């Protein structure tokens, strides 16, 4: 047996899974142990999610284009190894995989290393399956991981109850005081009115932050499900714009809605669409000044709907075009205090657009304004002209503008 045959024999029979991937995250080689761990078939040339039998890849059919891919720990350790050129050792991951049409969460220990062959760089993944280990230490670790999902669900429930319940009581108290103030106009009515406005605005602001946090966490765990229904998207967006118009004019912005469509009925989650449009308009207000113009444009081309939210405000530096869609990112947050915010709005927009199988991107230049473009595909098989009337949520609109100073 020559050296090459010996190395191949060791590679295939070593009791540790080995997977070699290139910079495109395609599998170049894989040993028999890795094939057994992941129940893979014909893995060479496939993306990681296809080789691992990732649950999200099995549902969507593509690896690297799902919302869950943004938080995939396996994908991250590979890209980080390429990017930072530093090996990663003994990282325990419990991914959602599908074996024989059943969802499983094996406990896997990953390590990576960067190798160069014929001037090409590759990452070697080393995988150990600890799911059925007899080691008491790892059994304890496995139990902790398996309880993690339960803890997260309970956390969401607690956040919703512990924050939303007192907030609802605050809202009710403000509304009661507002009604009492209107019925008893007196010398202090102006002071009462201003105080109530401050209370109400900050209730909306807190409500928006809580809702954005909950939506973001649910999306990151794949727990936010869409409820698609027939909706006249032209009427829906026009009504959102019309409802927001008085508040926008109060902030001294010029506002225009334009479209080349009279009616277009598509199958879409109306709450997701509403959040996308409201957040994009709110973002445009934040980065414009009094007398600036905001334009919302809607048009259809072939099998796609395009939504433009354009402003002639401050613009965004080119090196920030990508990071503005990341969680908690803000442009010069410490220098600009004309508005507040958690930095979740645009991240939520991107996540919701991804869930709708669409795309969102920005065109912007400093001091020349920004244009956010949402592209949604039209599924003609789901068009239904018997659609209900759409009524925008006033609470969501008020909340979206609560962190903008007049």
C-alpha positions in Angstrom: 0.0 0.0 0.0 1.5 3.3 -1.0 1.4 6.5 1.0 -1.6 8.0 -0.9 -3.7 4.8 -0.4 -2.7 4.8 3.2 -3.8 8.4 3.8 -7.1 7.7 1.9 -7.7 4.7 4.1 -7.1 6.7 7.3 -9.3 9.5 6.0 -12.2 7.3 5.3 -12.0 5.1 8.5 -11.0 7.5 11.2 -13.8 7.6 13.8 -14.2 11.3 13.5 -16.2 13.0 10.7 -14.1 15.1 8.3 -15.6 17.4 5.7 -13.6 19.7 3.4 -15.2 22.8 1.9 -14.1 25.5 -0.4 -14.7 29.3 -0.1 -18.0 28.9 -1.9 -19.0 26.6 1.0 -19.2 23.6 -1.4 -18.2 20.2 -0.1 -15.0 19.0 -1.8 -14.5 15.8 0.1 -16.1 14.0 3.0 -15.2 10.8 4.9 -17.4 7.8 5.6 -17.8 8.8 9.3 -19.3 12.2 8.4 -21.6 10.5 5.9 -22.9 8.2 8.7 -23.2 11.1 11.2 -25.3 13.2 8.8 -27.1 10.4 6.8 -25.7 12.0 3.6 -26.1 10.8 0.1 -23.8 11.9 -2.7 -22.4 14.8 -0.7 -19.6 16.0 -3.1 -20.3 19.3 -4.7 -23.3 20.1 -2.5 -23.7 23.0 0.0 -23.3 22.3 3.7 -27.0 22.4 4.5 -27.7 19.7 1.9 -24.9 17.5 3.3 -26.0 18.0 6.9 -29.7 17.5 6.1 -30.4 20.8 7.7 -34.1 21.2 8.5 -34.3 24.7 7.0 -32.7 23.6 3.7 -35.1 20.6 3.5 -38.0 23.0 3.9 -36.8 25.8 1.5 -34.7 23.7 -0.8 -31.7 26.0 -0.8 -28.7 26.4 1.5 -27.4 30.0 2.1 -30.7 31.7 1.1 -32.8 31.1 4.1 -33.3 33.4 7.0 -32.0 30.7 9.4 -28.7 30.6 7.4 -27.9 34.0 8.9 -27.7 32.5 12.4 -26.4 29.0 11.4 -23.5 28.3 13.8 -21.9 25.7 11.4 -21.9 28.2 8.6 -20.5 30.9 10.8 -17.5 28.8 12.0 -16.6 28.0 8.4 -16.8 31.6 7.2 -15.0 32.9 10.3 -12.2 30.4 9.7 -11.8 31.7 6.1 -12.1 35.3 7.2 -9.9 35.4 10.3 -7.6 32.5 9.3 -7.8 31.1 12.9 -8.8 27.6 13.7 -11.9 27.0 15.9 -11.6 24.2 18.5 -14.2 22.1 20.3 -17.4 24.1 19.7 -20.6 22.2 20.7 -23.5 22.7 18.4 -27.0 21.1 18.4 -28.4 21.9 14.9 -31.9 21.1 13.7 -31.5 18.3 11.2 -33.9 15.9 9.4 -33.1 12.2 9.3 -35.6 9.8 7.7 -38.3 12.5 7.7 -37.8 13.1 11.5 -36.5 16.2 13.2 -33.4 15.5 15.3 -31.1 17.6 17.4 -27.8 15.7 17.7 -25.1 17.0 20.0 -22.0 17.6 17.8 -18.5 18.9 18.6 -16.9 20.9 15.8 -13.4 22.0 15.1 -12.0 23.7 12.0 -8.6 24.3 10.4 -7.5 26.2 7.3 -5.4 24.3 4.7 -3.9 25.3 1.4 -3.6 23.0 -1.6 -2.4 24.1 -5.1 -2.9 27.7 -4.1 -6.5 27.1 -3.1 -7.7 27.5 0.5 -10.1 25.0 2.1 -11.6 24.6 5.6 -11.5 21.1 7.1 -14.3 20.5 9.5 -13.8 17.9 12.2 -17.1 16.5 13.7 -17.6 14.3 16.7 -21.1 13.0 17.5 -21.7 13.1 21.3 -25.4 12.4 21.2 -25.2 8.9 22.6 -22.0 9.3 24.6 -21.7 7.5 27.9 -19.5 10.2 29.4 -21.5 11.7 32.4 -20.0 15.1 31.8 -21.4 15.2 28.2 -24.7 13.7 29.3 -25.2 16.6 31.6 -24.3 19.0 28.8 -26.7 17.2 26.4 -29.6 17.6 29.0 -28.8 21.3 29.3 -29.0 21.8 25.5 -32.2 19.8 25.2 -33.8 22.1 27.8 -32.6 25.2 26.0 -35.6 25.4 23.6 -38.0 25.0 26.5 -36.3 27.8 28.4 -36.5 30.1 25.3 -40.2 29.5 24.8 -40.8 30.3 28.5 -38.6 33.4 28.2 -40.8 34.7 25.3 -43.9 34.1 27.3 -42.5 35.8 30.4 -41.3 38.8 28.3 -44.7 39.2 26.8 -46.5 39.0 30.1 -44.1 40.9 32.4 -43.6 43.8 30.0 -46.7 44.0 27.9 -49.2 43.6 30.8 -48.0 46.6 32.8 -47.6 48.6 29.5 -51.3 47.9 28.7 -52.3 49.1 32.1 -50.3 52.3 31.5 -52.1 52.8 28.2 -55.4 52.4 29.9 -54.6 54.8 32.6 -53.4 57.4 30.1 -56.6 57.0 28.0 -58.7 57.5 31.2 -56.8 60.6 32.2 -57.1 61.9 28.6 -60.9 61.4 28.7 -61.1 63.1 32.1 -58.9 66.0 30.9 -61.1 66.6 27.9 -64.3 66.7 30.0 -62.8 69.0 32.6 -61.2 71.8 30.7 -59.6 74.3 33.1 -56.6 76.6 33.7 -54.2 73.6 33.7 -55.7 71.8 30.7 -52.7 72.7 28.5 -50.2 71.3 31.0 -52.3 68.2 31.4 -52.5 67.8 27.6 -48.7 68.1 27.2 -48.0 65.7 30.1 -50.5 63.1 28.7 -48.8 63.4 25.3 -45.4 62.6 26.8 -46.8 59.6 28.7 -48.7 58.3 25.6 -45.7 58.8 23.3 -43.4 56.9 25.6 -45.9 54.1 26.0 -46.0 53.7 22.2 -42.2 53.9 22.1 -41.8 51.1 24.7 -44.5 49.1 22.9 -42.6 49.3 19.6 -39.3 48.2 21.2 -40.9 45.2 22.9 -42.7 44.2 19.7 -39.5 44.5 17.6 -37.5 42.5 20.1 -40.1 39.7 20.3 -40.4 39.6 16.5 -36.6 39.5 16.1 -36.2 36.7 18.6 -39.1 34.7 17.1 -37.6 35.1 13.6 -34.1 34.1 14.7 -35.5 30.9 16.1 -37.8 30.2 13.2 -40.9 30.6 15.3 -42.6 33.4 13.5 -45.1 31.9 11.0 -46.7 33.9 8.2 -50.4 33.9 7.5 -50.8 34.6 3.9 -54.1 35.9 2.5 -55.4 37.7 -0.5 -54.7 41.4 -0.3 -54.9 44.4 -2.7 -51.4 45.6 -2.1 -52.0 48.9 -3.8 -54.9 49.8 -1.5 -53.0 48.5 1.6 -49.9 50.6 1.0 -52.0 53.7 0.0 -54.0 53.4 3.2 -50.9 53.1 5.3 -49.5 56.2 3.6 -52.8 58.1 4.0 -53.0 57.2 7.7 -49.4 58.3 8.3 -49.8 61.5 6.4 -51.1 63.8 9.2 -48.2 62.7 11.5 -45.6 63.2 8.7 -46.9 66.6 7.9 -46.8 67.5 11.6 -43.1 66.7 11.4 -42.8 69.1 8.5 -41.9 66.6 5.8 -43.3 66.6 2.3 -44.9 63.2 1.5 -45.9 61.7 -1.8 -47.4 58.3 -2.8 -47.3 57.2 -6.4 -48.1 54.0 -8.3 -48.7 52.8 -11.9 -51.3 50.3 -10.6 -55.0 50.7 -9.8 -55.3 47.3 -8.2 -53.0 44.3 -7.6 -54.2 41.4 -5.5 -51.5 39.1 -4.2 -51.1 36.5 -1.5 -49.2 38.0 1.4 -49.0 38.3 5.2 -50.6 41.7 5.8 -49.0 42.2 9.2 -45.5 41.6 7.7 -46.2 44.0 4.8 -47.5 46.7 7.3 -44.4 46.4 9.4 -42.1 46.6 6.4 -43.8 49.8 5.0 -44.2 51.5 8.4 -40.6 50.8 9.4 -39.2 52.1 6.1 -41.2 55.3 6.2 -40.3 55.8 9.9 -36.6 55.3 9.0 -36.9 57.9 6.1 -38.4 60.4 8.6 -35.5 59.9 11.0 -32.9 60.7 8.4 -34.5 63.7 6.8 -35.0 67.3 8.0 -38.0 69.6 8.0 -39.1 70.4 4.4 -37.3 67.3 3.0 -39.4 65.0 0.8 -40.3 61.4 1.2 -41.7 59.4 -1.7 -43.3 56.0 -1.6 -43.6 54.4 -5.1 -45.2 51.1 -6.0 -45.1 49.5 -9.4 -45.3 46.0 -11.0 -42.9 44.6 -13.5 -43.5 41.1 -14.9 -44.0 38.8 -12.0 -42.6 41.2 -9.3 -43.9 44.0 -7.1 -41.4 46.8 -6.4 -41.8 49.1 -3.4 -39.5 52.2 -3.3 -39.2 54.4 -0.2 -37.1 57.4 -1.3 -35.9 60.5 0.6 -33.6 63.4 -0.1 -32.1 63.4 3.4 -28.7 62.8 4.8 -27.9 59.6 3.0 -25.9 56.6 4.1 -22.1 56.1 3.6 -21.3 53.3 1.1 -19.4 51.3 3.7 -22.6 51.2 5.9 -25.0 49.9 3.2 -24.7 46.3 4.4 -24.5 46.7 8.2 -27.6 48.9 8.4 -29.6 45.7 8.0 -27.9 44.0 11.0 -29.4 43.9 14.4 -28.9 46.9 16.7 -26.9 48.8 14.0 -27.2 52.6 13.8 -25.5 55.2 11.7 -23.6 57.6 14.1 -25.9 56.8 17.0 -24.0 59.0 19.4 -23.8 62.1 17.2 -27.4 62.2 16.0 -29.9 62.8 18.8 -32.9 63.9 16.7 -34.3 60.5 17.1 -34.0 57.5 19.3 -34.3 53.8 18.4 -33.1 50.3 19.2 -31.5 49.7 15.8 -33.9 46.8 15.1 -36.2 48.4 12.5 -34.2 47.8 9.3 -33.1 44.4 10.6 -36.7 43.4 11.1 -37.6 44.7 7.6 -34.9 42.5 6.0 -36.0 39.5 8.1 -39.6 39.9 7.1 -38.8 40.4 3.4 -36.7 37.3 3.5 -39.6 35.3 5.0 -41.7 36.6 2.1 -39.0 35.2 -0.3 -38.3 38.8 -1.4 -35.2 41.0 -1.5 -34.5 44.4 0.1 -31.5 46.7 -0.7 -30.5 50.3 -0.5 -29.1 52.9 -2.9 -27.7 55.9 -1.1 -25.1 58.6 -1.2 -24.1 61.0 1.6 -26.1 64.3 1.4 -28.1 63.0 -1.6 -30.7 60.9 0.2 -31.5 57.2 0.2 -33.8 54.8 -1.7 -34.8 51.5 -0.1 -36.2 49.0 -2.6 -38.3 46.0 -1.7 -38.8 43.4 -4.4 -41.6 40.8 -3.9 -42.5 38.0 -6.3 -46.1 37.5 -7.3 -47.6 34.1 -7.0 -50.4 34.1 -9.6 -51.6 30.8 -8.4 -52.7 32.4 -5.1 -54.4 35.5 -6.6 -57.9 35.8 -5.3 -60.1 38.9 -6.2 -62.4 38.2 -3.3 -60.3 40.0 -0.7 -61.3 41.7 2.6 -60.9 45.4 3.2 -57.6 46.4 4.7 -57.5 48.7 7.8 -54.1 49.9 8.9 -53.1 49.6 12.6 -53.2 53.0 14.2 -51.3 51.7 17.2 -48.4 50.4 15.0 -48.2 53.7 13.1 -48.2 55.8 16.3 -45.6 53.5 17.8 -43.4 53.8 14.7 -43.2 57.6 15.1 -42.9 57.7 18.9 -39.1 57.9 18.9 -38.9 60.9 16.5 -38.6 64.3 18.0 -40.7 67.1 16.6 
